[in-house]
């Protein structure tokens, strides 16, 4: 039997974070961040809905990191993501980063939007 490594995405794992920043793929991003199969870049927070809706059909689940502590996302945001067929898991940003990295390493179709700690 021949085994081949399959890569489903060019997404990069979260390498680190600190007060007000994230490091992903060797790049430091100040403030909120959105990363997934296609790219990594700044995220404007819960009001930046269009960037999240663009993930429809591209990812199966979006992890939303709400900062140092877990918090609810706005109900309207959750409804829009649900309507677009994007599964949403909300947790603290450190937990979201760890979970994203694990599922990314398994080749899963995931994205991550985080607010800084």
Helices and strands as residue ranges (DSSP letters): E 14-18, E 21-24, E 27-30, E 33-35, E 40-42, H 49-53, E 61-65, H 75-83, E 87-91, H 93-105, E 110-114
